[in-house]
Amino acid sequence: MGPVRLTHDDFWLFDGKLVQFNIFDGVGRWVHTDQTDDPAVAAHCGAAFEAVRERGVPHEEYTV
């Protein structure tokens, strides 16, 4: 696996097309959300999610 371009933003990706970003203030309190349907932003967020997911513990193997 090569280097991964991640985003530092907290986001939800809906249907691979709509990204909703959660915006927080300097001490971590939620402030508001922003949304975009820009295909380049959605592709970047989707690629970042998949890159992290493939490096994580498989769901069926995760225990608490």
Rosetta blueprint (number, residue, H / E / L):
1 M L
2 G L
3 P L
4 V L
5 R L
6 L L
7 T L
8 H L
9 D L
10 D E
11 F E
12 W E
13 L E
14 F E
15 D L
16 G L
17 K L
18 L E
19 V E
20 Q E
21 F E
22 N E
23 I E
24 F E
25 D L
26 G L
27 V L
28 G L
29 R L
30 W E
31 V E
32 H E
33 T E
34 D E
35 Q E
36 T E
37 D L
38 D L
39 P H
40 A H
41 V H
42 A H
43 A H
44 H H
45 C H
46 G H
47 A H
48 A H
49 F H
50 E H
51 A H
52 V H
53 R H
54 E H
55 R H
56 G L
57 V L
58 P L
59 H H
60 E H
61 E H
62 Y L
63 T L
64 V L
